[in-house]
Amino acid sequence: MENLGRYCRGESRFPQRLRELSVLICARHFDSQYAWNTHIQQAVEEGVPADCLDRLARGEDPDSKAEDERVFHAFAHEMLYDHFVTDETYAAALSLFDEEGVLDLIGCIGSFSMSAMMLYTFQVRLRPRLPRPFTGVDGFRRSRTGRIWPDAAFPGAEPAEASAERLATSPTQAAC
């Protein structure tokens, strides 16, 4: 796991812009507000348009003007939501990224999905004063009302330092 994460974060054939986009696609899919807040600024700095990321945060198609971003998102979205990639999307990804690139795309989405799942399983809290980017997410669960409550409103929620300690002592910590 650690080697795959390191490869996806820094060695895959994708430019950093698409790596950051892949993190944010997974963060949105898995409602990982921590991952989103950690990577949003870097994605913008790498050239992903902020308006596209605003749409992604709302659960909409980012509608990017860049072809590689559109195909990357379509492929990832189909994998994550539909569990299958259409022939058309696969052909577009193959044409743009070649076979090794498609394999890297699958690896990045898999690795960053796993990281997002670990962040909420081990309840890694948002840093103080950072925005909650997704409506309808209450701490580490979805809201039935769509209303966002402060962390203290969750009965039985552990303090941020306890969740950090749980992550630090976890055998999976190196994968995040």
N, C-alpha and C positions, 0 to 999 in steps of 0.2 A: 504494500500500500504506500509506504513512504516513498519508494522509488518512483511509482507511477505519479504521485502527487508532485514530486520534485520535477519530473520530466514535463508534466503538463504545465506547471507554473513557469518553467524557465527554459525548456529545451525542445518543446514541440515545434513543428515546422510553421506554426501560425505566428503572425506578428503579435506583439503584446496587446494590441487593440482587440483582436479576436479572442485572445485568452481571457482578457478582462470581461468581454461580452459573454463568454461562456460561463464565467463565474456568476454574472448577474442573471443570466437565463436560469441557471440552476437555483440561485437564491430566490428568484421570483417563484419558480415552480414549487419549491419546498417551503415558501414563506419564511426564509431565513433572513430576518431583518439585520442580524449582525453581519452576515456575509455581504449583504447589500451595502450597508453603511461603510464597511471596510474597503469595498472596491469601487464604489460609484465615482469618487473623485478621480481615481486613477484611470478609469475607463474614459472619462471626459478628457483628461489630460492626454490620453493616447489617441484621441480623435473620434470617439464614439459620440455622436451628437446628443446633447442633453435632452432635446425634445423627444428623441427616439427612446431614451431611457425613461423619461417620464411616462410615455405610453406603455412601455414594458412594465413599469412599476404598477400601473393600473390594470395590468393583465391584458393589455391590448397588443396587437401586432405593432412592433416598433416602426414599421414603414420606413426603413432606412433607404437612403438614396444609393448607398454603396452596395454593389452587387454581392460582394463577398459576405457582407453583414446580413443581407437579405437571405442568401442561400444558407449561411451558417445558422441563422435563427430558424428558418423553415425546417431544416434537418433536425436540429435539436428539439424544436417544438413537436414535430411529428414523433420523434423517439420517445419523448417524455410524456406526451399527452395521448397519442394514438397507439403507442408501442410498436408502430410499424412506420417505415419510411416509404413514401410513394416512389414508384419508378421514376417519375418526372423529377422529384427532388433529389433522388440518388444520382441520376444522370447529371443534374446541374452541379451537385457537389463533386462528383467525379471529374467533371470537366474543369472546374475551378481549382480543386485541391489535389487531384490525382488519388490513386488508391491509398497511398501512405497517409495523405492528408485526411481522407475520410476515416481511416483508422485512428489518427490523432484526434479528430473531432469526436469520435465515439469515446475514446479514452478520456478526453477532457471533460465531456459531459458526465461520464461515469464517475470520474474522480471528484469533480466538484459537486456532484449530487451527493456522494458519500460524505464529503466534508459538511455540506449543508445539513444532512441528517444527523451527523455527530454534534454539530453546534446546537441543534435544538434538543436532541436527546439528552445531552449533558447540560442543557439549559444555560448556555453561555449568554449572559445578559448583555444588552446594549450598553455602550459606554454612556455615562450620565450626559444629559443635555443633547444627545443625538436624536434626530427625528425618527419616528416610527414610519417607515416608508410605505407600509402596506395597510390599507384600511381593512378592517375585519379580522385582524390578527391581534389577539389578546395575549401578550406574553408568549406562551408556548402552546397556544391552542387557538383555534378559530372561534370567533365570536358568532353567536347566533343572531345578534342584533346588528353587527357591524360596528358597534361602539368600541372604542379603544379605552381600556382601563389602565391606570398606573399599576406597575408591578406589585405595589403594596396591597392592592385590592384582591390579589389572588390568595385564597385560603391555602395554607400549606406551602406557599412558594418559598423557596429558600433564598437567603440573601445572595447578592452577586458574588461575594467572596466564597461562599459555600459551593456555588456552581463552578467557579474557577478552580477551587480545590478539587472538586470531583473530576474536572477535565484534566487537571495536572497529574492526578494519580491514576488516570485511566491508561490502559495499554494502547489505546487508539490515539492518544494525544499527538503523536508525531505526524499523523496523517493530515491534520488540519493546517 
